[in-house]
Amino acid sequence: MEIIYFTVAGIFLYFFSDWVLDRLEAMAGRRFEYRSLIFFVIILVLSMSLFNIVQYFQAGDTESSPEKVMMDKPDGGEVQDKK
């Protein structure tokens, strides 16, 4: 299910970043020379933020939780927390 959230988030981020860049260019009254770089920075910042939020809400799912560290114990024990 997490892959669906990330896919939808990625599509949303692409169009939202383009919209933000268009608004910035409209405020400046011109097209930016390094438009691709500015778009990359916008989508990078937004994606890092949004993907962390998605992972936070998925934290209850033990399979995808970044808080778990998979460790093989000699006695066949359970997965341990990092903390």
PyMOL commands that set and color helices and strands:
alter all, ss='L'
color gray80, all
select helices_A, chain A and resi 2-28+35-57
alter helices_A, ss='H'
color red, helices_A
select strands_A, chain A and resi 68-69+80-81
alter strands_A, ss='S'
color yellow, strands_A
deselect
rebuild
show_as cartoon
